[in-house]
Amino acid sequence: MVRFILGVALGYVLGTRAGHERYEQLVRAYQRTADHPAVQGAAGIARATVEGAVQNVRKGPEDR
C-alpha cells in the first residue's frame, strides 16, 4: 500500500512538471517494475522478514 502511494505521489509530481504524456510513461514504467517477478520475490522476502521480526517483538524476551 505504501509503495503504491509513494508511486502515485512521485508520478504526480513528476507528471505535472513534464506533462501528461510523461506522467503516463512514468506510470507504465512503475507498473512494469512493480510487476516484475524479481521485484515481487524481493518484496515477498522483505514482507516475511518484517513479519517475523514483528512476531519476535510481540513474543517478548521471555518467550524467545
Short mmCIF file of the C-alpha atoms (twelve columns), coordinates in Angstrom:
data_MODEL
# 
_entry.id   MODEL 
# 
loop_
_atom_site.group_PDB 
_atom_site.id 
_atom_site.type_symbol 
_atom_site.label_atom_id 
_atom_site.label_alt_id 
_atom_site.label_comp_id 
_atom_site.label_asym_id 
_atom_site.label_seq_id 
_atom_site.Cartn_x 
_atom_site.Cartn_y 
_atom_site.Cartn_z 
_atom_site.pdbx_PDB_model_num 
ATOM 1  C CA . MET A 1  0.000  0.000   0.000   1 
ATOM 2  C CA . VAL A 2  2.782  2.419   0.927   1 
ATOM 3  C CA . ARG A 3  4.620  1.536   -2.284  1 
ATOM 4  C CA . PHE A 4  1.514  2.396   -4.291  1 
ATOM 5  C CA . ILE A 5  1.012  5.729   -2.531  1 
ATOM 6  C CA . LEU A 6  4.674  6.696   -2.983  1 
ATOM 7  C CA . GLY A 7  4.499  5.730   -6.653  1 
ATOM 8  C CA . VAL A 8  1.377  7.785   -7.212  1 
ATOM 9  C CA . ALA A 9  2.829  10.806  -5.386  1 
ATOM 10 C CA . LEU A 10 6.097  10.637  -7.301  1 
ATOM 11 C CA . GLY A 11 4.297  10.147  -10.591 1 
ATOM 12 C CA . TYR A 12 2.014  13.071  -9.867  1 
ATOM 13 C CA . VAL A 13 4.823  15.466  -9.008  1 
ATOM 14 C CA . LEU A 14 6.968  14.475  -11.957 1 
ATOM 15 C CA . GLY A 15 3.956  14.273  -14.241 1 
ATOM 16 C CA . THR A 16 2.739  17.755  -13.500 1 
ATOM 17 C CA . ARG A 17 6.150  19.126  -14.342 1 
ATOM 18 C CA . ALA A 18 6.687  17.107  -17.509 1 
ATOM 19 C CA . GLY A 19 3.140  16.965  -18.853 1 
ATOM 20 C CA . HIS A 20 0.527  14.264  -19.064 1 
ATOM 21 C CA . GLU A 21 2.339  12.153  -21.645 1 
ATOM 22 C CA . ARG A 22 5.437  11.909  -19.471 1 
ATOM 23 C CA . TYR A 23 3.227  11.107  -16.477 1 
ATOM 24 C CA . GLU A 24 1.656  8.183   -18.329 1 
ATOM 25 C CA . GLN A 25 5.118  6.981   -19.334 1 
ATOM 26 C CA . LEU A 26 6.242  7.070   -15.696 1 
ATOM 27 C CA . VAL A 27 3.146  5.191   -14.550 1 
ATOM 28 C CA . ARG A 28 3.751  2.451   -17.125 1 
ATOM 29 C CA . ALA A 29 7.415  2.151   -16.101 1 
ATOM 30 C CA . TYR A 30 6.446  1.931   -12.436 1 
ATOM 31 C CA . GLN A 31 3.850  -0.744  -13.138 1 
ATOM 32 C CA . ARG A 32 6.307  -2.805  -15.198 1 
ATOM 33 C CA . THR A 33 8.867  -2.576  -12.413 1 
ATOM 34 C CA . ALA A 34 6.391  -3.340  -9.629  1 
ATOM 35 C CA . ASP A 35 5.009  -6.333  -11.538 1 
ATOM 36 C CA . HIS A 36 8.433  -7.784  -12.389 1 
ATOM 37 C CA . PRO A 37 8.913  -11.267 -10.847 1 
ATOM 38 C CA . ALA A 38 12.266 -10.335 -9.282  1 
ATOM 39 C CA . VAL A 39 10.726 -7.313  -7.564  1 
ATOM 40 C CA . GLN A 40 7.762  -9.375  -6.406  1 
ATOM 41 C CA . GLY A 41 10.110 -12.009 -4.998  1 
ATOM 42 C CA . ALA A 42 12.183 -9.432  -3.143  1 
ATOM 43 C CA . ALA A 43 9.026  -7.822  -1.776  1 
ATOM 44 C CA . GLY A 44 7.817  -11.212 -0.529  1 
ATOM 45 C CA . ILE A 45 11.116 -11.885 1.220   1 
ATOM 46 C CA . ALA A 46 11.100 -8.428  2.797   1 
ATOM 47 C CA . ARG A 47 7.493  -8.847  3.913   1 
ATOM 48 C CA . ALA A 48 8.259  -12.236 5.516   1 
ATOM 49 C CA . THR A 49 11.322 -10.810 7.264   1 
ATOM 50 C CA . VAL A 50 9.360  -7.892  8.688   1 
ATOM 51 C CA . GLU A 51 6.504  -10.152 9.790   1 
ATOM 52 C CA . GLY A 52 8.990  -12.462 11.528  1 
ATOM 53 C CA . ALA A 53 10.629 -9.532  13.302  1 
ATOM 54 C CA . VAL A 54 7.245  -8.201  14.423  1 
ATOM 55 C CA . GLN A 55 6.289  -11.617 15.797  1 
ATOM 56 C CA . ASN A 56 9.566  -11.817 17.718  1 
ATOM 57 C CA . VAL A 57 8.979  -8.403  19.228  1 
ATOM 58 C CA . ARG A 58 5.431  -9.349  20.223  1 
ATOM 59 C CA . LYS A 59 6.627  -12.541 21.907  1 
ATOM 60 C CA . GLY A 60 8.909  -10.688 24.271  1 
ATOM 61 C CA . PRO A 61 12.277 -11.814 25.615  1 
ATOM 62 C CA . GLU A 62 10.840 -14.455 27.977  1 
ATOM 63 C CA . ASP A 63 9.204  -16.395 25.093  1 
ATOM 64 C CA . ARG A 64 12.190 -16.471 22.727  1 
# 
